[in-house]
Amino acid sequence: MPDIFISCDCNDWYESGPCRNLEIFNNTFSKKNAVKLEPICVNKPVKDVHRNIKIYDNEIGE
């Protein structure tokens, strides 16, 4: 599992919404796949769920 997991449940429970204007910076992550962005929209067309996400100046482990 990634250190940061950003989802959007637009399939069933609608427990979360889209992410806008997020910055992830100056962090140290323990693994290569540190950040995961994923909308959960089974059998529904998805367009522009998450927007304006910046990931910079981070250290990522092996």
N, C-alpha and C positions, 0 to 999 in steps of 0.2 A: 504494500500500500504506500502511496506517495506521502510525503510530509505535509503537503497542502493539496486538498482535493476540493475542487469547485464544481458543483453539479447544479442542475436545474431540473427538478422533477415536474415535467409537464406531461406525464403519462398517466398517473393514477391518483396519488395522494396530494399532489401540488404542495409539498412541504417546503419548497424553496422557490426562489425566483431567479431571474437572470442577474448576472453580476455586471456592474457598470463602474468605470473609472477606478480600477483597482491597481495599486502599485505594490509590488513585492520587491524589496531591495534591502541591501546590507544584512543578509542572513547567511548562515552556514547550514547547509543541508547535508544529511548523512548519506544520501544515495543519489545515483545519477538521475533517476526518474522522480525528482523531488516534487514537481508540480504537475497536477493532472486537471485538465479542463474537460468537462463532459456533460452535455445535456442528455437527459434521459427522456427521450421522446420516441417511443416505439411506434412504428407505423404512422407517424405524423411528420409532415415536412417541417424541417427546422431551418430557420433563416435568422442569422444575427442574434443568437441567444445571448452570448456574452460579448461585451464590447469594451474597447479602450482599456485593455489589460497590458500593463508594462511590467516586465520582469528584467531586472538589471542589477549589476554590482553585487552578485551573490557568489558565494563559494559553494561548489557542489562536490561532494565526496565521490569515492569510487564505489 
